[in-house]
Amino acid sequence: MRAQIGVSKVGVRVSPFARLADLHAFDEEQATWLALAGALSQREIAYLHASDLGTPDFQKAIRAAYYGTLILSGGFTRITAQQAIDEGVADLAVFGRPFIANPDLVDRLRHGWPLADAGREAFYGGGSQGYIDYPAYSSQDAQQA
């Protein structure tokens, strides 16, 4: 793939501490992920997108190991995302689930409006309910709250 499209167009996504199915913690787990981040940094890929990084200390360790564009995701709020960017821990912050319940997420973040919660029960449900039926924020929402 690298030869066909060029390494500068390759991005890698990792979820170091995600525990799905039968994935378990292992000895030297943190060192393994940091070694991978360092190896990817040497390859000058387009970006590293990391999720489920655990502690802020490990986020900083990934940043120290990977010199390229670092995208972090995993439970950010407007404030914590901005903080991660301002502190140089991340170049970009990702909002996944909040986009499902907030079709106007950018405006909500920009104006400090409250976020609607995504109904987890609808995730991967196969239908449109819970994915495309969340309303945009309105001033009436603030009056009712």
Number of C-alpha atoms within 10 A of each C-alpha: 8 10 6 6 9 11 14 12 12 15 14 12 12 16 15 17 16 14 11 7 6 6 9 10 12 8 7 9 13 17 11 13 20 20 15 16 23 18 13 20 18 13 12 18 18 18 21 23 19 22 19 16 21 13 9 11 11 14 18 17 17 24 22 14 18 22 16 19 18 20 19 27 18 17 15 17 15 14 10 12 22 16 15 19 16 11 11 14 22 23 18 16 24 18 17 12 15 18 18 20 21 23 18 16 20 13 13 17 14 9 9 11 15 13 17 18 13 17 14 10 8 13 15 10 11 8 10 11 12 17 19 12 12 18 11 15 18 9 8 8 11 10 7 6 5
